[in-house]
């Protein structure tokens, strides 16, 4: 009986007084540690900048690698500023004979655009054994054999490390890597269309790789006409024609530098077997380096001791100043010494640890949404009382993304540019009430789309001036969807009064192709059917797998479909090109999945894409918006809105959906965090007292009976 009581007390102690040791993902961490704690749900597969593409991959590579440019942390609309470059380069234009043209030369005369980039001297790489040299200046670890590597499992196992200065050749080397056939860079195809000679380089590397499949390709032996070193700190990139959007690519990890020493180091026998590759152990000049990489458990970034001394921005808006986002203006970056990311596959443990203070920030899953967020009478999101009591902050932002329902413009029923087809698509656009959809299925995390350009990009117009007049109207200072009666009238004018063909009397039946499945998908699809029930139009859902769906889109066999797009860069061209006629999916395999082809829109697009931001470009964009709103090749559904939470001890948080290197701006108050953890995780002792009392009540009579029995025997 005594042993049973002890185990019961120990078990209850684990559930109450020892809750800290159970739930703290980082037991033993120092109270004053300047460490930021976060989590990830899916491990990143590629940390090589030539291959990193998904959001969780870029989240890490952005902290380690440094392209020449970056996005201003605070400024909106998004603006590019130098990172390693001395200035944002301005293109110079050349004609077919290589002669320099004026800045305002007509695009038809421009054969090439030349970007000359000068990087700042004195920038150095993180410590790494690839740079280590002996007393004679020879590389210590560039001639290893498999037996030597066999005893190494991580970079820290190499005794020596070194560093060197960043030079222009490192950037040119990385651009060549985009064409490497063994890397399969996701942007090679696109960049080969723009960077002079990149396609030719890719063909040469492919040929060399086939000729010697076991040999490593020395990229320095292969010239690239469109990327050349001018001097130690200067390099040039030449792109075909005029491509103003290329400047945005210079802020992406794809164009970050790679030292040739790292490739030589990792190419040695046995390295890949130990996961000693650029995909697992990157080498960069950024504010952090990857000190620990166990993606099935945790990943740790540590401050780069050779970081080049960037400072927190001093310019921002009045709102930034009022919310304290300029309190650290001019201070040296980064503020946090370490960032620890732990794998959390389940949302409930992640959420619980965040509420206990063991994670500094958190997203909001559907399961915990009502616990965290409530909506005011005006529909504005705000924190619940329990969240405010813990000094938790709500961070919201509208993504540079768009969801839409596409019409196949080649379809004989919903396609075509005739006035009757326009009115049919306009009627369906009104009937699909995405205000309701956002409320029911997204917990308010979205705003109805008024066109293809999301907020935050040049060309987007807020408020009543930017509404889609074919679907919405301004009423009492509010933007509201047009009444369903308007949709019914448009449907009748399109030849389908009350949802029936005016000539044959047959009901209008539409077909929606989707890959969605499961209970949640069924609810959404039922909702879509109900929207068209308002017009007495039937919707048939055709479920399919991914490959079959893609095949239907490629061949133009789908009628209606749902699609989304995330901005690659903050320019309206990145969304308008999805509707550009020459990019039709059926004709060219391009991204125009709706196969929309309006000659006037195409002409305006070709003009707009080469213009600089300004009133003239806005005027062209307004004309393009009028055309696509009238033609309605898409039902503009919604712009997603992200909700996030941070604790009060986390400072300098402002969503920047274009930048991927914002960790360096974060600052924490570790003393406040430790105090809050202690407050929120104090041992709960009253259950132990209650259990002891209950056990005493049970045990005492038994002890009394036993003692009486012993006396009687005596």
Secondary structure as GFF3:
##gff-version 3
##sequence-region A 1 714
A	DSSP	alpha_helix	2	15	.	.	.	ID=ss1
A	DSSP	alpha_helix	19	23	.	.	.	ID=ss2
A	DSSP	beta_strand	35	40	.	.	.	ID=ss3
A	DSSP	alpha_helix	55	64	.	.	.	ID=ss4
A	DSSP	beta_strand	69	71	.	.	.	ID=ss5
A	DSSP	beta_strand	80	82	.	.	.	ID=ss6
A	DSSP	beta_strand	92	94	.	.	.	ID=ss7
A	DSSP	three_ten_helix	107	109	.	.	.	ID=ss8
A	DSSP	beta_strand	112	118	.	.	.	ID=ss9
A	DSSP	three_ten_helix	129	131	.	.	.	ID=ss10
A	DSSP	alpha_helix	146	150	.	.	.	ID=ss11
A	DSSP	three_ten_helix	155	157	.	.	.	ID=ss12
A	DSSP	alpha_helix	168	177	.	.	.	ID=ss13
A	DSSP	alpha_helix	188	192	.	.	.	ID=ss14
A	DSSP	alpha_helix	198	211	.	.	.	ID=ss15
A	DSSP	three_ten_helix	219	221	.	.	.	ID=ss16
A	DSSP	beta_strand	227	231	.	.	.	ID=ss17
A	DSSP	beta_strand	234	240	.	.	.	ID=ss18
A	DSSP	alpha_helix	246	249	.	.	.	ID=ss19
A	DSSP	three_ten_helix	253	255	.	.	.	ID=ss20
A	DSSP	alpha_helix	260	266	.	.	.	ID=ss21
A	DSSP	three_ten_helix	272	274	.	.	.	ID=ss22
A	DSSP	beta_strand	288	294	.	.	.	ID=ss23
A	DSSP	beta_strand	298	303	.	.	.	ID=ss24
A	DSSP	alpha_helix	318	322	.	.	.	ID=ss25
A	DSSP	beta_strand	338	343	.	.	.	ID=ss26
A	DSSP	alpha_helix	347	356	.	.	.	ID=ss27
A	DSSP	beta_strand	361	363	.	.	.	ID=ss28
A	DSSP	three_ten_helix	366	368	.	.	.	ID=ss29
A	DSSP	alpha_helix	369	372	.	.	.	ID=ss30
A	DSSP	beta_strand	373	375	.	.	.	ID=ss31
A	DSSP	beta_strand	381	383	.	.	.	ID=ss32
A	DSSP	alpha_helix	385	389	.	.	.	ID=ss33
A	DSSP	beta_strand	392	398	.	.	.	ID=ss34
A	DSSP	beta_strand	401	407	.	.	.	ID=ss35
A	DSSP	alpha_helix	419	431	.	.	.	ID=ss36
A	DSSP	alpha_helix	434	441	.	.	.	ID=ss37
A	DSSP	beta_strand	446	448	.	.	.	ID=ss38
A	DSSP	three_ten_helix	464	466	.	.	.	ID=ss39
A	DSSP	beta_strand	472	475	.	.	.	ID=ss40
A	DSSP	beta_strand	478	481	.	.	.	ID=ss41
A	DSSP	alpha_helix	484	493	.	.	.	ID=ss42
A	DSSP	three_ten_helix	497	499	.	.	.	ID=ss43
A	DSSP	beta_strand	509	514	.	.	.	ID=ss44
A	DSSP	alpha_helix	519	533	.	.	.	ID=ss45
A	DSSP	beta_strand	538	543	.	.	.	ID=ss46
A	DSSP	alpha_helix	546	555	.	.	.	ID=ss47
A	DSSP	beta_strand	560	566	.	.	.	ID=ss48
A	DSSP	alpha_helix	573	576	.	.	.	ID=ss49
A	DSSP	three_ten_helix	577	579	.	.	.	ID=ss50
A	DSSP	three_ten_helix	581	583	.	.	.	ID=ss51
A	DSSP	alpha_helix	585	588	.	.	.	ID=ss52
A	DSSP	alpha_helix	599	608	.	.	.	ID=ss53
A	DSSP	alpha_helix	615	631	.	.	.	ID=ss54
A	DSSP	beta_strand	634	647	.	.	.	ID=ss55
A	DSSP	beta_strand	650	651	.	.	.	ID=ss56
A	DSSP	three_ten_helix	662	665	.	.	.	ID=ss57
A	DSSP	beta_strand	667	668	.	.	.	ID=ss58
A	DSSP	alpha_helix	670	680	.	.	.	ID=ss59
A	DSSP	alpha_helix	686	713	.	.	.	ID=ss60
###
